Amino acid sequence: MVVSLISNFAADISRLQLRDHSEATESSLSKISSGQRVFRASEDPAALAIGSALAVDVAALRSAQLNVQQGTSTLQIVDGALSNMADIMNRLKTLANQAMSEQIGPSARAFIDVEYQELVTELDRISADTKFNGVQLLGGQTEYQLTGLGTNIDTDNGFVGFEFNQNANNNDVFRVNYFAATKVMTVMNVTQGVAQTIAIDSPDVGFLNEYTFERAGVKITLNSDFDDTTDINYTGATEEFQATALATPAALNAVYQVGTATDSSDRITVSLPVVNSTSLGIAATDLLTVGNARIASTMLDGAIDQVSSVRSSVGAALNRLESVGTTIITTIENSEAARSSLLDVDMAFEITQMTSEQVLTEASINMLTRANQRPETLLQLLRG
């Protein structure tokens, strides 16, 4: 090989090798210290994208797992309450059978009825006090109907849906203001003195936009007939509506998010009907006469079947939630394993790789030193 004073090819090669090995060593150090196989997006873009998506799914699944646990706890509370109710009704049935006997006198039958009425009252107390996080589970939920809708906020103006939440009360009056310049709508619950403002967009044709005024207690649905260029200024009844409670409580539909998406298959809905003396048909029964005792006995047969049916449905829902919980745990484990294989560093491999690169770095430094000494040979020739 020609030895030149102007260029030193061997030194250039050694310098390039030193740079490469130094960068590889730094990369290994970064991966080992962080525990991440993909420390920079440029190292493996596909793995980073897939691994990040899996990490999001795992986080969502862990939240769903908590939802399942909360749902299981809720239904266990319901099952326990229904079990107590079943025991009470068995006692009620026993008392009714005693009262149907002709040999029992009026005084004794009245004593029996005292216990009977106390147990019926206890049924209602259990129903009212069976709660989870403040929500009645067997007392049903109060449903509200829309009344007194003003002409400036009706369906002709794009207001196609009003849904009241737990913050609304019976006979609450609401006012609506909309400001086109800033595209915001303010809904005020006048009865409670609570107002909330939300940015509003007019839906495209064929679509609906939902806006939840949580604090005020209502969700409003708009369609494309809503004109977002025209103000709605409160002047009176034409910009008001009212929430009126229905007389009969409706079944509580408990919805549990058990998946990572918003599809119906990612939710489980458990319907918990109203279970009290009125819904069971025994509220007005007594044991004061033989005839009344026979009526009560017949009504209790239906009530016992009704409670057994509700308890059976709750048990089935509990089994389903337990199955969903097991599936979620398995999915989390597998997703976490897949994410780990893509993003987590293999410590043994990376330490071995770093050690190798460190050796090569030292060798490159040694060779670069030697290569830089080669021009000295020419200087010695020139000196003679």
Summary of the structure (lengths in Angstrom):
residues: 384
radius of gyration: 37.5
end to end distance: 21.4
largest distance: 143.6
contacts: 1119
relative contact order: 0.18
helix: 55%
strand: 17%
